[in-house]
Amino acid sequence: MSTMAEDTPLAGKVAYVTGAARGQGRSHCIRLARAGADIVAIDACAPVAEHNGYPPALPEDLAETVSLVEGEGRKIRAEEVDVRDLDGQQRVVSDAIEQFGRLDIVVANAGVLNWGRLWEISAQQFQEVVDTNLTGVWNTIKAVVPAMIEAGNGGSIINISSAAGIKAVPGCGHYCASKFGVVALTNSLAVELGEFGIRVNSVHPYGTDTPMGNDASMWQMFADHQNFIHSFSPGALPTDSLAAPDLVSDIVLWLASDASSLVTAAQIPADKGYLKI
Ligand SMILES: NC(=O)c1ccc[n+]([C@@H]2O[C@H](COP(=O)([O-])OP(=O)(O)OC[C@H]3O[C@@H](n4cnc5c(N)ncnc54)[C@H](O)[C@@H]3O)[C@@H](O)[C@H]2O)c1
């Protein structure tokens, strides 16, 4: 039989999650809330890049996250803020500190993906992906770290990169560049924040069952450039579908909790062994 502390390892803690309206971000909010944390959630809830082959999240998606977290019996503060908006993130964090008094866990999850060969995409397509996936994560770091240091409770920052942040893949080189950049932010920040007891790690999902993971425009890229398919193996474990987002949330919860207290500056794969193939 499990004890209360085992069921709610994050009791009394507060988690800030970006890209929280749907997909993996929503799943992380629910899982962290179930483990006892109150949640601060942001999402653009609007189109974030012109060239995307899958639909944007909507305000009603974020509202659904709110009701699911409340269904876990936890408090949630949710706002429509784009991660590219540094002032907006700093305002949300400041309001959250006023409401909850602390910030312990950060999941920098917001991201966008679209397809095209590096010399064929436009400057705008390149910039939109880098601005959200890389500068957006730096904006989150800039917004949360002073409040975490000030609170003096240590903490855990979890940056959501991608398998494409470790292994270069063709057809989305701009996305790869942004996700490799997240690794650099993660590891430099982990060294800078060690003295404050704040751990920083990155998670590297492969195909995950969300609107991004089901982007049909990827198939056109494979049809046009069939040799690219060799860079997308199914992974080592038996696979008949994309991974469920809550399997990535298992890893996020572990990194958020004291169960991973020795782990910082690490890249944790969520890839069924894909990166080794
Ligand atoms: N789905 C996959 O196969 C996969 C694989 C590897 C990594 N990832 C990464 O996982 C993370 C979550 O993606 P997902 O699969 O849940 O996709 P998703 O599209 O379902 O959800 C992403 C969420 O982030 C939000 N978002 C995007 N840009 C934003 C911005 N500029 N400001 C605020 N919010 C923004 C979206 O509105 C959306 O709600 C992303 O960082 C993604 O790159 C996904």
The ligand as an SDF file (V2000), in Angstrom:
LIG
                    3D

 44 48  0  0  0  0  0  0  0  0999 V2000
    4.7370   15.4470  -30.5870 N   0  0  0  0  0  0  0  0  0  0  0  0
    5.9490   15.0020  -30.8500 C   0  0  0  0  0  0  0  0  0  0  0  0
    6.1080   14.0250  -31.5900 O   0  0  0  0  0  0  0  0  0  0  0  0
    7.1650   15.6540  -30.2070 C   0  0  0  0  0  0  0  0  0  0  0  0
    8.4050   14.9970  -30.3190 C   0  0  0  0  0  0  0  0  0  0  0  0
    9.5270   15.5790  -29.7350 C   0  0  0  0  0  0  0  0  0  0  0  0
    9.4190   16.7710  -29.0340 C   0  0  0  0  0  0  0  0  0  0  0  0
    8.2060   17.3980  -28.9410 N   0  0  0  0  0  0  0  0  0  0  0  0
    8.1450   18.6460  -28.1780 C   0  0  0  0  0  0  0  0  0  0  0  0
    7.2000   18.5050  -27.1230 O   0  0  0  0  0  0  0  0  0  0  0  0
    6.6700   19.8030  -26.7900 C   0  0  0  0  0  0  0  0  0  0  0  0
    5.1480   19.7160  -26.7310 C   0  0  0  0  0  0  0  0  0  0  0  0
    4.6310   19.4810  -28.0450 O   0  0  0  0  0  0  0  0  0  0  0  0
    3.2810   18.6620  -28.3080 P   0  0  0  0  0  0  0  0  0  0  0  0
    3.6590   17.4160  -28.9720 O   0  0  0  0  0  0  0  0  0  0  0  0
    2.4690   18.6240  -27.0840 O   0  0  0  0  0  0  0  0  0  0  0  0
    2.6220   19.6430  -29.4170 O   0  0  0  0  0  0  0  0  0  0  0  0
    1.2250   20.4350  -29.4550 P   0  0  0  0  0  0  0  0  0  0  0  0
    1.2550   21.2500  -30.7000 O   0  0  0  0  0  0  0  0  0  0  0  0
    0.1030   19.5080  -29.2360 O   0  0  0  0  0  0  0  0  0  0  0  0
    1.2910   21.3990  -28.1700 O   0  0  0  0  0  0  0  0  0  0  0  0
    2.1790   22.4720  -28.1090 C   0  0  0  0  0  0  0  0  0  0  0  0
    1.5220   23.5610  -27.2810 C   0  0  0  0  0  0  0  0  0  0  0  0
    2.4560   24.6440  -27.1950 O   0  0  0  0  0  0  0  0  0  0  0  0
    1.7580   25.8360  -27.4940 C   0  0  0  0  0  0  0  0  0  0  0  0
    2.6850   26.8170  -28.0780 N   0  0  0  0  0  0  0  0  0  0  0  0
    3.3590   26.7140  -29.2500 C   0  0  0  0  0  0  0  0  0  0  0  0
    4.0490   27.8240  -29.4750 N   0  0  0  0  0  0  0  0  0  0  0  0
    3.8100   28.6610  -28.4330 C   0  0  0  0  0  0  0  0  0  0  0  0
    4.2410   29.9620  -28.1010 C   0  0  0  0  0  0  0  0  0  0  0  0
    5.0220   30.6730  -28.9210 N   0  0  0  0  0  0  0  0  0  0  0  0
    3.8340   30.5010  -26.9370 N   0  0  0  0  0  0  0  0  0  0  0  0
    3.0120   29.8080  -26.1030 C   0  0  0  0  0  0  0  0  0  0  0  0
    2.5370   28.5870  -26.3860 N   0  0  0  0  0  0  0  0  0  0  0  0
    2.9450   28.0260  -27.5350 C   0  0  0  0  0  0  0  0  0  0  0  0
    0.6890   25.4510  -28.4800 C   0  0  0  0  0  0  0  0  0  0  0  0
   -0.3540   26.4350  -28.5300 O   0  0  0  0  0  0  0  0  0  0  0  0
    0.2550   24.1060  -27.9490 C   0  0  0  0  0  0  0  0  0  0  0  0
   -0.7810   24.2060  -26.9930 O   0  0  0  0  0  0  0  0  0  0  0  0
    7.2060   20.7610  -27.8360 C   0  0  0  0  0  0  0  0  0  0  0  0
    8.3160   21.4800  -27.3250 O   0  0  0  0  0  0  0  0  0  0  0  0
    7.6530   19.8430  -28.9590 C   0  0  0  0  0  0  0  0  0  0  0  0
    8.6410   20.4280  -29.7690 O   0  0  0  0  0  0  0  0  0  0  0  0
    7.0810   16.8660  -29.5120 C   0  0  0  0  0  0  0  0  0  0  0  0
  1  2  1  0
  2  3  2  0
  2  4  1  0
  4  5  1  0
  4 44  2  0
  5  6  2  0
  6  7  1  0
  7  8  2  0
  8  9  1  0
  8 44  1  0
  9 10  1  0
  9 42  1  0
 10 11  1  0
 11 12  1  0
 11 40  1  0
 12 13  1  0
 13 14  1  0
 14 15  2  0
 14 16  1  0
 14 17  1  0
 17 18  1  0
 18 19  2  0
 18 20  1  0
 18 21  1  0
 21 22  1  0
 22 23  1  0
 23 24  1  0
 23 38  1  0
 24 25  1  0
 25 26  1  0
 25 36  1  0
 26 27  1  0
 26 35  1  0
 27 28  2  0
 28 29  1  0
 29 30  1  0
 29 35  2  0
 30 31  1  0
 30 32  2  0
 32 33  1  0
 33 34  2  0
 34 35  1  0
 36 37  1  0
 36 38  1  0
 38 39  1  0
 40 41  1  0
 40 42  1  0
 42 43  1  0
M  CHG  2   8   1  16  -1
M  END
$$$$
